Amino acid sequence: MSLLFRQRIQLPRTWSWQRRVEVSCCHCKTFSSISSNQDPIEIHKSKLFLWFSHLPKEEKQFGGLFSPETMYVDPLMIERKEEETAGLLRLPYQTQISSSHPLTIEELFEPTGTWNEGLGLNVLLYGAVGTGKASMFRKLVLDWCKGTTLTRFKLLLPFSCDDLNQMSKAVSLNGLVDRKYLHLKNHPFLSGDGDQAKDVLFLFNGMEKMQVDFKIGSSELCNNPNEPLPPSVIIVNLLRKYLLPEASIMMVTRLSAVERIPQKYVTRYVQICGFNDPDRQRKYFTSRLLQSEEAAHNKEAQTLIELLYHNLQSESQLAAACSLPSYCWLTCATLHLLHFTSAQAPIRTLTGIYTSFFRLNFGGEVLGARTGNSISSPEYHSSLMMYVVRTLGKLAFEGVMNKRTSFSGKELEQWIGGKTKTDEELHQLAVFQTDVLDFFLAPCVKSDNHLPAKLSENDDKQYVFAAPVMQEYLAALYVVLGENKSALEKLTSQMSVAIGQAGEDVGAVVNILSKFIPLRLFAIFNLLKLFPKLYEKISSHNKGKIARTMAAEMFRTEDSNNEDVLDQVEQSLLGVHGPQPKQWDDRQPFELYPIFMGGLLQYSNRVLLKQLDCNIKSTTVAQITRALRKYLVRELSKPQPPEEVMDLLVLLYEFQNPRLTEQVLSSIRSIRLTNIRMTSLKCLILSSVLSCTPSSYHLEELDLSSCLLTHNMLQMLGPAFRHARSLNLQFNNLGPDSCILLRDLLLEPKTCISSLQLCDNPLEDSGVCILLEALPQNQSLTYLSLMHTGMGDSAALALAERLQLHTGLQELNVAYNVIGDKAAEVLVDACRDHHSIHTVHLYLNAITDEGKQALYGRGGPTGKGNERRVRVLASVTEGSDISDQWHPILKVIRENASSWDRNRVKQQLKVFLRDLEWGREKQKSFWKRLHFRKVQKEVQETLQDLEKETSSKKTK
């Protein structure tokens, strides 16, 4: 099994054009109203260019500037010798070594040493499933239409073999061309007269789907382009050079179908290869990520490309995967989702990207059984995707259950094809191993010192899924499709179907005879109806197990300290920057596995999977959803760390089930995402999930502190803020422009925000003044924190002026700013005159000792009919007494000292010590003096810790 994987120079096709573009080509509307003076060849070129320029919707996610001209990167094409193609199907594990040189498109049709003058060339372009054959086919057609390649051919005729194989009636070559391209009707190039056919190039895409037979008895000889024949016979005669011998032909086929075309009918074998160097991969990434006119977008995209390029150069597992261009597409699509998601774009999910990835590569693909020279009948054809699920999906599931990502060659032999018995099954296995296996599995590129000791000592080579996330997706699909049923469940299902059908057949008879049959005998007939109901109970229990597994995997205790799943996905693509582990841990967390299970139940994903013959029934979705709600609510009754809460939001977003989301969130009263690195996608997820709840639903707290929020992210979070009573936006990167959004939020009539914390955001005076514009009309706010926002005297005076216009505020925190004595006095006077404010925080400001003493006096009653008192917290002391808030003040300083100006904090702590010393000297009571000593000790310890951190940083 050490030779399991053949040379990895295969190019996975990124777009399934033989199912999309070429079908469109065959069925696109033709135009009969063609002017007689127009050149049919020019009409043909314009229509071909229009048809083949169509982009699948999956490509449009990269931006409006994305076009066919910018998306294509030339892969490597290598000419193979005849002996190198022999035995491809018989020896599916044999690695091939070639000394052949790479080719360009123009060189494909250069004459060879065995070429006979006067005859056209037959070029066979081949590769495994997903190696880019269709995209190469499409690019060739577009370039010919533009006149940039293969200009030696005046007429190019592309055909889809999938369509030709569906034709049941005989048709002539000219009739076939007329049917597909009406504008070329009776064209002289196809008449067979003279050597005009030398200017014609036939392109046949998907030859593995064409049931060609080169036996004389099966395919009669014919050189008349007007004689009706089955399409397969026409192709055979074109390749034999009996029909239009001067015409050239290019066939595109799978690796396993190469031997269907006898070697004597092939002039040149060409294998399409992937991106064999990081520079080619980088060009591909640039073509997709740098697609915006916005400089900020392109700057971030350039950073991502550099990180990707660095990871590719480090011989990572990603570098091995991206030798296949379709994995480059998957990488770009994932990064685009993670970093460039916008609220205006259509909803995209991670599960949707992987499902689209499979549809692009395997949509319409079947795995047929063929033994010897006989073609299999349709009943032996099975969906290639379902074959992948039943083999590799089972392997992925076992790996997830045992927390493993690598598998030995012997294990692969056991899990893939270990139970094949018939010739048809053996042939399907050989084709699968030849065409598909290398697409999913790759040799592990980890060095020996990163492998577990047991594996390092074992000579058996280890294999992993080409993309780590792919293992979790396939495992989830394997479970959701019900492929992990026990033997009893499978037997029960089969018996239920059989007995249920029998029950329907005899049901009518039983109803008639029930009047004449004794009750005891009649009870036996009722067993026919009883058994399907018993199966329904067993099936429902199985769906409950799936839901229970999803909830249990979501909230595993050992995974609670991991980063959220979206960050894990990003790290798998961009790498982990920093010290690497000395020993590789194979028992990795699989936190995306339950999220994929939920995402696969989404309707749009089920529609795509149905196209792959992977059917998930609506009843299955309903049963899992009902059970999942119960288990999620049960888990959420326990405290969960922010990372687990973020994973829950991702699950609900991937599920796209508003009713389930509303029911789950109804049990949540607070969402704390402290220290989660928020991105545009995470912001959209939070807003989308909370938008599923009614307007009456309110969170007691929405904590987004230390989340690296920006102004653009704040815009996306607007819908989420409307459901929060307490909004914590501390320690972010919000500037004055963000205050416009917050002001508008506070001005909304239905706003319920009572607490707004904006500590450690560079709002400056301009931003604070903008925010204060909301105070006159907003009456919900009771607590406002503007600590360490760069607030100065002008903003403090503006705040004092507007306080009287707001009747609900109770506590105001403007600590650690640059407010001076005069502005502080005006602000305290305004707070004292306010009828509800009871506390104002002013410590760590530019207030002198005399100013502090004056503030304490101003906080008391004025004696002029105003008996209100406001607590002024300007230091750990209040006059000659210790403030009862000294401990919270020190706690705030300890928690934030690392991000604040250390010199300024140390200076303020020394001021506190001086205040405490002065206050202690004023005390006559021994116990009060002792209390002062205690507080002094706490302040001194805080100061010493800060000085130690400063000195240690200087040492480093």
N, C-alpha and C positions, 0 to 999 in steps of 0.2 A: 504493500500500500504506500510505500515511500515514493512511488512514481505516480501517485494518484493525480497529481495536477500537472497538466501539460504546460508547455511554455506559455507564460502569462504575457502574451503580446496581442491579446485579443481586444477588440474595440467594441464595447457594448453599445448598441444603438440607443441613442437617447430619444429618438422619436420613432414611433411605429408607423412609418409612412406607408408601408404596404397595406395597412388597414385603414389609414386615415386619408393620406394625400392621394394614394393611388386609387383607392376606391372612389374618392372624389373625382379623380381623373377619368375613371371609367363611367361614372354615372352623372358627371357634370352636364349641365344643359348645353346642348349644341345649338348652333345658330344657322339657319338655312338661308337667311337673308344676307348673303355675302355678295358684295359687289363683284362683278365679273372681271374688273380690272385689278383686283387685289391679288397679290401673290399668295397662293395657298401655303407656301412654306413660312412666310412671314406671319400669316394668320395662325399657323400652327405654333410658331414660337411664342407669340403673344399669349395664346391660350394656355400653353404649357407653363409659361412663367407665372401666369395668374393662378393656375391650379396648384403648382408646386410651391408657391410663395406662402401658401396658407400655413399659419402657425397654430398648433394645438393650444388650447386655453391654458395648459400648464406652463407654456413658455411666456405667456403674457404677464405673469406675475413679476417679471423682472423689470417692468417699467415700460412706458409708452415709447421710448426710444429704441426698444429692442427690435431688431429686424433680422431677416435671414442673412443679410450681408455681414452683420456683426457677430452672429452667434456661432459661426462655423470655424473650427480649428482643424487643420489637416492632420489626420492621424498618420501613423506609419503603415505603409503597404509594402509587403515583401513578396517577391516572386519565388514560388516554390518549384522544385523539380518534381518530375512525375513520381519518382521513387519516394519522395517525402510525403506524398499524399496517399500512398498505398497503405491499406490496413488501418485507416483512421477509426473505423467503427469496430474492427475486430480487436484492436489494441487500444482501448480508450484511455489507458493510464500511461501510455508510453510518451515520454518527453521527447520532443523533436528538436534537433539542433540543425540549424540551417546556416549555410554560408552565403545564401542568396543576397542580392543587393536590393535596397529599397527602390520603389518605383514612384513616378508621378502619374497623374491621369493621362497625360499625353503619351507616356511611354507604354501604356497598357496595350496600345494597338500598333506598336512598332513591329515590323516583320521579324520573325524568328528564323533560326537556322533550318527548321523543318517546314517552313511556310512555302506553299506552292503559289507561284505567281498567278494572279487571276482569281484566286479564291479569297474570300473574306476570312477574318480571324474570329475564332471562338475563344473568348476569354471567360474563365470561371473565377469569379470573386467569391470567396467563402470566408466564413467565420462562425464562431459559436453563437448561441442565442445572446442577443444584447451586445454584440461587438461593434455595432455602428454600421452595419451593412446598408440599412435603409437610409440613414442620413447621408452616407456616401452616394448612394443612388440618387437621392434628391438633389444633392449639391452638383452632381454631374449634369443632371438635366437643366438646372438653373444656369450653370455656367455656359452650357451649349446655347441656351436661349439668348444669353447676353453676348455670345460670340467671343468668349474668352478662353474656351477650351474645345478640343475635338472639332476644330473648324474644318477638318478634312471631310467630315460627314455633312452633307447638305440636308439630310433628313434623319431625325432621331425619333424612334417609336418606342415609348415605354409601355410595358404591360405588367399587370399584376397577375401572377400565376394563381393566386387564391381565387380571383374572379374567373380566370379561364377554366379552372378546374370545376367551377360550378355550372358551366355551360353544358346543357344536356343535348343540344342539337348540333349537328355537323354544320360547319361553316367554312367557306374558303378563306384564304389568307387576305385577299382583297376585301371580302365581306367582313372579316374580322376588323380590318383597319377602318372600313366605312362605318362599322357599328360604333367603334370607339372614337374615331376622328372623322366626322362627316365632311369636314372641309378638305380632306385628302381623297375624296372619292375619285376613283379611276385615275389616280396619279400615275404618270408614266414611269416613275422610279420603281413602281411595284408591278409593272406589266410583264416583266420577264424578258423583254426585248433587249438585245444587245447586252452591254455591260453597265447599264444605268444603275443597277442595284449596288454597285461598288460605293456609291455615295450614301448608302442607307446603313444605319446602326439600329439593330433591335436590342432592346433592354428587357430582360425577363427577371422580375424580382420575386423571390420566394420560390425558387425551383423545387425546394423540398416538398412543396404542396402540390406539385404537378406529378401525376402518375404516368410518367413516361416509360415506355417499353421499347427498346431498340431491336427486339427480335423481328425478323422479316415477316414472320407469320402474324405478328400482333400489330405492326405498324407498316402498312403498305407503302411502297415507294411512290412518290408523286413529285412532279416538277411543274405542275400547272397551278399558278396562284389563284385560279378561279374555280378550282375543283373543291367542293365541300368535303371537309374531313373533320374528325374530332380535333379540338385544339392541341391535344397532346401529340397527335400524329403530325400536325403542322410543324410543331417545334422540333420533333424528331427529324423531319425531312429538311428543315432549315439547318440543323446541326450536321446532318449527313452531307450537306451541300448538294442535295438533289434539287431543292427548291431555292431559287435565287442564290446560286452558289457564290456570287460576288459580294453578297451582303455580309457585314460583320455582325457578330452577336456577343453580347455580354450577359452572362447569367450570374445571378446573386443567390447564394444558397447557404444553408447551415453547414457546419463542419461535418456532421454525421451523414449528410446526403451527397457528399462529393463523389463517392464511388458509384452513384446512380448513373452518372454520365461516363461512358467508356472513355478511356484515355485517348484513343485514336480520334475522338471528336473534339478534343480540347487542345487549343493551340498554346494557351498560357494559363498556368495556375497562379492566382494571386491571393494571398491571405491578408486580410485587413487586420491591422494591429492597433494597439492602443497608444496612449501617451507614455512613451518609454523614458521620458526625462521630465524633471520638475519644471523646466522652462516652458515646455509645451503645456503642462498643466496650468502654470501661472497665466499663460496667455488665455486659456479657456476661462479661468476665474475672472480675469480682467474683463473679458467680453460680456460677462453677465452681471457682475457686481457694479461696474462703473457705467451705469446706464441712466444717470440722473443729471439734470442741468444744475442741481443745487450743489454748491461748493461744499457745504457741510456734509452732505450725503457722500460725495466723492472722497472727501477727506477720511471719513470713517471707513468707507469701502477700501480705500488704499491701505489703511492700517490693517484691516482684516486680511487683505491679500498678502501683506508682508508677513503676518503671523502664520498664515497658511503655508506660504513658501518656506518659512523657517521650519515648520513642522514637517514638510515634505522632504526637506534636505536632511533632516535628522534620522532618516530611515525608519520612520514610524510605521505603524500598521496602516495609517491613512495613506501613506505614500504607496504602499502595496495595493490598496484598494483603488486609488485614483489612477493607476495604470489603465483602468477601465474607464472610458469617458462617461459612461452613465453614472458612475459613482461620483465623478466630478460634478455632474448635473445635480445629483442628490445633495452633495456638499453645498453647492451654491444655493440651491432652493432652501435648504435648512438654515443657512446663515442669513439669507434674505428674510426669512420668516422671523428669525431671532432678533435682527437688528433694524430692519427697514419696514416693519409692519406699520401701517397707518390706519386711522379710524375710517378713512374714506374708502379704502380698498375692500374688495369682497373678503368675507371671512375665510381664513385659511388656518388649518390646524396641522400639527405635526403628523398625526395619523393620516390626514388627507394627503400630505406630501408623499408619505411612503406608499399609500394606496395608489396614488397617481403614478408613482415610480414603477410599480408593478404593472399597472395598466399600459403604460408606455412601452414596457419591455416584453410583456407577456400577453397582452390583449389579443384574443383570437388564436393564440398558439395552442396547438394540440400535440399530444405525444402519441403517435401511431405505432402500431405493432406491425412489423414486416419481417418475414423470415425468408431466407433464400432470395429468390427473384419474384416472389409473389407479393402483391400489394394487399395490405390488410383491409378488411371491410370496415365500414364506419363504426360498427359496434365495438371494435377494438381501439377506437380513438378515445382518448381521455384528455381532459383539460390539463395543460402543462402546469398551470398554477396549482391545481388540486394535487397533482403529483408532488409538487414542491412542498405543499403543506403536509402531506402524509409521510413524507420522508424527512426532509430537513426541518419541517415544523415540529415533528416528533423529537428530533435531535435537539432542537432549540429548547423545547419544553423540558426535556430531561435535564438539560444544562441549567436552566433557570431554577428548577426544583432543587438541584444539588449545588447551586451557586458556583457553576463552572462556566468558563468561556472557551477553554481549549479542549481538544479531543484528539486522541491518538488515531493513527491510521487503522488500527485493528477495530477501534470503536466505530469508526465510520463504516467499515465493512459490515459490522454487526447491525447498525441502525439503518443503513441505506441498502436496500435490496437483499437483506439477509434472509427473507422469507420467499423470494421469488422461486417459482416452480416451473411454470409453463414456458414454452418457447416464446410466446408473445410477451410475457412478462420479462423474460431475460433480454429480449430485443429492446423493449422499452427502457430497461435499466441501462443497457449499453448506450443508447441514444442520449439518455439523461446524463450519464457520466461524461459523455463526449461533449455535449453542447452546453450543459447548464451547470454542472457541479462546480467548475472553476469560477463561475460567476458569483457564487455565494460563499465558498470556502477558500481560504488562502493559508499558506504556511505561516506559522507564527514567526514574526520577525523579532521578537524579544530576544535579547542576548541571554546567554546561559546564566549570568549572574542575576537575572531578573526572573528566572524560572524557579518554581518550587524544587527543592532538593530531589524529590522522587523523580520528577520529570527530567531533571538535568542528568541523572544517572541512567535514565532509560534512553536507549538509542532510537526508539520509535519517534518519528517526527510528529510534532504537534500542529494541529490546524485550528483556525479560529474563523468566525464569520468575518467576511471582508469589512463590513461595517458593524461595530459592536451593537449599535441600536437595532440592527437588523435581526439579531437573535431574539430580542425582546418582542419585536413586532411579529415574527413568525410564531413564537411561542403563544402569544396572545391570540393570533388567528387560529392556531391549532385548537386552542381551548374553546373559543367562541363558536367555531364551526362544529363543535361536538366530537372532534376526532379523538379526544382522550377518554371516551367512554370505556367503562369496564366491560368484560365479556358478558356479564349478566345483562347490562343495560343494552348492549348491541343485540343480544338474543331476544330480549323483551321487545325491543323496537321492531325487529323483523316479524316476530310472532304477532305483534299488535297489528301490523299492516295486513298480514295475511288473514288473520281472524276478522279484522275490521271489514275487509273486502267481502269475506264470506258472509258476514253479518248483513251487509247491504244487499247481497244477492238473495238471501233467504228471508230477509226482513218482511217483505210483502207477503210471502207465503205463510210465515209464522203468524202474522196478524190475522190472516183468514182462518187458519186452522186452530187458532187459540180457543175458539168456541167449542171445538170438538175434542181437543187433546186434554188428557187429565192434567191437573195442576202440577203433579210431581214431574211428569215428562216436560211440561212447559218450562219448568225452572231450568232444565238443562239447556234449552235454547237461549235462555236469558244470559247464560255464561258467555255467549258470543259477544254480547254487548258489555259484559262486565270486564273482560280482559283489557280492551282498549282504555277503559277508565282507570284500571290499575296502572297501565303504562303511563298515562297522563300524570298520575301521582308520582311515579318514579322519575319521570322526566322533569317534573316541577321541582322535585328534590335535587336533581342534578343541577338545574339552573340556580337553585339556592346556594349550592356549593360553589358555583362560579362567582356569585356575588359575594359570598363570604370570603373567598380567596382574594378577590379584588380589595375588599376592605382591610383584610389582614395584611396583605402585601403593601398596602398604602401606608400603614402606620406601624411598621416593624420597629421595635425598640432599638435594635442594633443599628438601624439606619437613621435614627432621629438626629444625629449630629452631622449627617452628610449635607452637602449643598443641595439646593433645590434641583429638580430634574432638568430644568432648562439650562442651568449652569453646567450640569454634568454633560448634557449634549454638546454644549459649546466647547467644553474642555476636550471632549473626544475628537473634535475637529481642529481646534487651534492648539491643543496640547496644554500641559500644565507647566506654567513658568515658575521656576523655583527649584529647590532641592528635590531630586527624584528619590523614590524609595530604593533602598539597597536590595530588597528582596521583593520580587513581584508577587502580589497576592491574587491568586486565581479566584478566590471566593469574593467576587465583587457584588455590590448591591445591584438589584434589578428593579429599580423603582419606576421605570417607564413601563414595565410589563403590565401592571394593573391599569395604568393610564391608557395604554394602547387597547386593552380589552374594552374600556369604556368608549374610546374613540371609534372602534370598529362597529359599535352598535349605532353610530350616527347614521341618519338616513342617506346622506349623500355618499358616504363611504360604502354603505351596503349596496347602493346602486352601481358604483364602480366595481365592487367585488362580484356582483351578479354578472357583469360583463366578462369576468374571469371564471365564470362557472363556480363561484364560491357563494352559495346562497345562505344568508342568515335570515331565518323566518321572523316575521313580526311578533309571533307568539313567544318566540325565544327572547326577543328584546323586552317584551312586556314582563315576562317572568323574572328575568334578571334585574330589571329596573325596580320592580316592586321589592325584591329581596335586598337589593343594594341600598335603597333608601333606609331600610331598617338598620342595616349594619353600619352605615356611615354615621347615622345619628347616634348610634350607641358609642362609636369610637370618639365622636366629637364631644361627648359628655366629659371626656378626660382632657386635661390641659395638654395642648400640643405646641411644640416649638414652632417658630416662624417658618422654617423650611418645610415642615409637614403641612402647615396651613397653605403655603404657596402651592405645594403639590396637589392639595385638595382642589384649589381653584383651577389648576391646570386640568385635572380630571373632569371637573364640571364643564369647563370650556370645551374640552375635546368631545365630551358626550353630546353637547348641543341639544340638551333636553330641558327646556325652560321649566316644565312642571317639576321634574326631579330637582333641579337647582333651587327652585323656590322652597320645596319641602325640606331640603337639607339645610338651607340657610336660615329657615325659620327657627332652627334649634341653636343658632349661633348669635351671640349678642355682642361679640367683639372680634375684630380681625387685627391681629398684631403681626406685622411684617418687619419688625425691627431688624436692621442690618441686612435685609435682603437687597441684593444689587438689582434694582429695578431697571428694566429696559422698556422700550416702546411696546413690545409684545406683552410683557407682564402687566403693564398699565392697561392695555386693551383687555386683557383677560379679566382683571379685577373689575373694570367698568362693565364689561359685558355680562359677567356673572351677576353682579349686583343689579344690573338693569332687568334681570328676570324677576325680581321681587316687586311687589306693589309699592306704590308711593308711600304707603303708611308704614312700611318696614323701616326701622331705624336701628342702626348699630349704636351701642353705648360708647364704643371707642373704635376708631380706625387709626392705627398707629403705623405711620410710614416714616418714622425717624431713621436717620442714617441710611437712606435708601438710594443716595446719589440721584435724586430727582432733578430734572431740569425743567425749564419753562415749557418745552414741547411736551414733555411727559405730563406736566400739570394739566395741559389742555385735554389730554386723553382721559385724565382721571376725573374730569368734571362730573360725569354721571354718578361716579362712586361717592363723591363728596356729599351729594345731596341726601345720602342715606346715613350720614354720620352725625352724631350729637357731639362727640369729642373728636377733633381732628388734630393729630400730632404730626407736624411736618418739620420737626427739629433736625438740625445737622444735615441739611441738604444744600443744594447749590442754587437756591432760588434768589433771583435778583429783583430789582425794581419793576421790571416788566411783568414778573409773576404776580405782583400785587394788584395789577389790573384784573386778572382772573379771579383772585381771592375777593377783591372788592365786589365784583359782579356776582360772585357766589353769595356773599353776605347780603346783597341787595335783593336776591330772589325772594318773592313773597312767601314761598313755602320752605325756606331754609330752616333747618333744625339745629344748626351748629351752635352749641352753647359754650364750647371750649375750643380755642384756637391757639396752638403752640407753634411759634415760628422762630424759636431760639436757634442761634448759630446759622442764620441765613443772611447774606450780604444785601439786606434791603436798602440800607442807607436812608437818609432823610427823605429823599424823593419818593422812595417806595413806601415808607411809613405814611407819608402824607396822602398818597393815593389810597392806601388801605383805610385811612381814617375817614375818607369821604363816605364810607358805608355806615358810619356810626349813627347819624341822625335818623336813618330809616330802618336800620336793623335793631330789633329788640330781643333777639334770641341769645345774643352773646352774654355770657356771665364771667368768663375767664379769658384774658388775653395776655399771651406771653410774647414780648418783643425783646427778650434778653439776647445780648450779643448780636445785634442786627446792624450795628454802626449808627445807631440813633443818636443825634446830637441835640443841641438846645432848640433849634428851630422846630424839629419834629416834636420835642417835648412840649413846647409852647402851643403848637397846633393841637396836640392831644388834649392839653388842659382846656383849650377853647371848646373842643367838641364833646368833652365828657358830659356836659350838662344836657346835651341833646340826646344822650343815650341813657335810658332809664333802667336797664337790666344788669349792667356790669357790676360785679362784686369784688373781683380781684384783678390787679394789674401788675405785671412783672416787666419792668424795664431795666433790670439789673445788667451789669457789665456792658455799659455803653459809654458815651462821652458826654453825659449830661452834667452841667456845672451847677453851682450853688443857686443862682437866681432862677434858672429854669426849673430846678428841682423844687424850690420853694413854691413857685407858681403851680406846679403840678400837684404838690401835696395839698395846697389850699383848695384846688379844684376837686380833689378826691374827698377832702373833708366835707366840702359843701354838697357833694353828690349824696343822694339819699340812700344808695345801696352799696357803695364800695366800702369794704372793711379793711383791705390790706393792699399796700403798694410796696413793691420790691425795688430798692434803689442802690443796693450794695454794689461794689466794684465799679462805681462811677467816679467821675472827676470832681468829687465833692470834698471840700476841706473839712477839718475837724470842727471848725466853727459852724460850717454849714450843716453838719450832721446834728450838732446840738440844737441849732435853730429848727431843723426839720422835726425833731422829737417834740418840741414845743408847739409847732404848728399842727401836729397831728391831733392835739387835744381839742376840747371844746373852746369856742371863741368867747363864750359868755354873752353873746348878743342874740340870744334866742336859738342858737344852734348848739345843742348838747351832744352832737355826734362826735365820735372819736374814730380816727383811722389809724391803723397800725402801720408805722413807717419802718421798713427793714433796710437800714442803711449800713449796718455793721452787725457783728455778733453781739454788740452791746446796744442798749437803748438808754442813752444818758449814762448814769453811773450804775445801771443794772444790766445784768445779762439778758439778752433777748431770748425769749422762749423758743425762737426759731433758729437759734445758733446751729443746731445739729443739721437741719435741712440745708442751711446755707453752706456749711462745710461739705455736706454730701454732694451738692451741686458742683462745688469747686473740684472735689476729688474726681468726680465722674467726667468732667470736661477739661481738666487741666492739660491733658495730652493734646487737645486740639486748639487750646487757647494760647495766647501770647504768654509764654512762661515767665518772662521777666516782669510783665505787668501783674500776673497772678502772684508771684513771689513778693512783689512790692506791696500789694494789697494785704497779703497775709501778715507782713511785718506791721502794717498799719493796724490790723486787728490785734496783734500782740501788744502794740502800744496802747490801744484803747482798753484792752483788758487790764494791763498794768495800771493805767490811770484809774480805772473803775475799782480795782482791787484795793488800791490805797485809800479810796474814799469809804470803804466798808469798815464798820466797827465790829460786825458780827463775825465770829470765828468760822461759822458754818458757811456764811456767804463768801468769805475769803477763800475757804477751801473749794467752794464751787468754782470760783474764778480760776483757781489753780488747775482744776480738772479741765476746764475749757481751754486754758492756755496750753496745757499739755497736748490736747487734740490738735490745736492749730500748729504747734511746733512740729508734731509728727507729720502733719500734712506738708509743711514747708520742707522738712528734711527729705521726705519721699520725693518731692518735686526736684530738689537739688541733686539727689542721687540719680534720678532719671536723666537730668541734664548732663551730669558728668559722664555717665555711661555712654550717652550718645556722642559726646565729644571724643571719648576714647575710641569708639568704633570708627 
